[in-house]
Amino acid sequence: MPLPVTLLYGGACALLVTLLGTHVSLIRLRTKTFSSADLPRDLARPVRAHGNAAEWVPLGIILLALLELSGLPSRTLHILGGALFAGRVLHAVGILSKNSLSVVGATVNYLVMTAMSVWAIWLHFA
């Protein structure tokens, strides 16, 4: 069964995680810093931005796919998927720029994940 909405936001979120990971790799190459116990100051924020996205995106995309398979309307799925992607972008930009957008992005992420989780549970019992 095709999942066009999940395909869109899954691809967008995967691209974001890939770009964040590439950013970390380029800094590691530039500074000649490879895997080590001591993380240089230049790498702390990029590594955290990438790691945070890598932690949250898979669960968000799985929930979005499950809701799409459960028959949620396309508009609702686009709102959830768009908010998930926007929250992840805001969080990454905030972490990398050292500003409060990271808090906004994290808040959006928590709200979307909570909404999708509760909706999934509700659908189970409906």
C-alpha positions in Angstrom: 0.0 0.0 0.0 1.5 3.4 -1.0 2.2 5.9 1.7 2.5 9.2 -0.2 2.5 11.6 2.8 4.9 9.5 4.8 7.1 9.2 1.7 7.3 13.0 1.4 8.1 13.8 5.1 10.2 10.7 5.5 12.4 11.8 2.6 12.6 15.4 3.8 13.5 14.3 7.4 16.1 11.8 6.1 17.6 14.5 4.0 17.8 16.8 7.0 19.6 14.0 9.1 21.9 13.4 6.2 22.8 17.1 5.8 23.4 17.4 9.6 25.6 14.3 9.5 27.5 15.6 6.5 28.1 18.9 8.4 29.7 17.0 11.2 31.8 14.9 8.9 33.1 18.1 7.1 34.1 19.7 10.4 35.8 16.5 11.5 37.8 16.5 8.2 38.7 20.2 8.5 39.8 19.8 12.1 41.3 16.4 11.6 39.2 15.2 14.4 38.0 11.6 14.2 36.3 9.3 16.6 37.7 10.1 20.1 36.5 10.3 23.6 37.2 14.0 23.8 34.9 16.0 21.6 36.3 19.3 20.5 34.3 22.4 21.3 33.8 23.0 17.5 32.0 19.7 17.2 29.7 19.7 20.3 26.7 21.6 18.8 26.8 20.0 15.3 27.1 16.5 16.8 24.2 17.2 19.2 22.0 18.7 16.3 22.7 15.6 14.2 22.2 13.1 17.1 19.0 14.7 18.3 17.5 14.5 14.8 18.7 10.9 14.4 17.0 10.0 17.7 13.6 11.6 17.0 13.0 11.4 13.3 12.7 7.6 13.0 10.0 7.3 15.7 8.2 10.3 14.2 8.2 8.8 10.7 7.1 5.4 12.0 4.1 7.0 13.8 3.2 9.0 10.7 3.3 5.9 8.6 1.1 4.0 11.1 -1.4 6.8 11.2 -1.4 7.0 7.4 -2.0 3.2 7.2 -4.8 3.7 9.7 -6.6 6.0 7.3 -6.1 9.4 8.7 -7.1 12.2 6.2 -4.3 13.4 4.0 -4.6 17.0 5.3 -4.2 15.9 8.9 -1.1 13.8 7.9 0.4 16.8 6.1 -0.1 19.0 9.2 1.6 16.4 11.4 4.4 15.6 9.0 5.0 19.2 8.2 5.1 20.1 11.9 7.5 17.2 12.6 9.8 18.4 9.8 9.5 22.1 10.8 10.2 21.3 14.4 13.3 19.3 13.5 14.6 22.1 11.2 14.0 24.8 13.9 15.7 22.7 16.5 18.8 22.1 14.3 19.0 25.7 13.3 18.7 26.8 16.9 21.3 24.4 18.1 23.8 25.4 15.4 23.1 29.1 15.7 23.0 29.1 19.5 19.6 30.7 19.8 16.1 30.0 21.2 14.9 28.4 18.0 16.1 25.1 19.4 13.5 25.4 22.3 10.8 26.3 19.8 11.7 23.3 17.6 11.9 20.9 20.6 8.5 22.1 21.8 7.0 21.6 18.3 8.6 18.1 18.2 7.2 17.2 21.6 3.7 18.4 20.7 3.6 16.6 17.4 5.0 13.4 18.9 2.5 13.5 21.7 -0.4 14.1 19.3 0.6 11.3 17.0 1.2 8.9 20.0 -2.2 9.7 21.6 -3.9 9.5 18.2 -2.4 6.1 17.6 -3.5 4.8 20.9 -7.0 6.3 20.5 -7.3 4.6 17.1 -6.4 1.2 18.6 -9.3 1.5 21.0 -11.8 3.1 18.6 
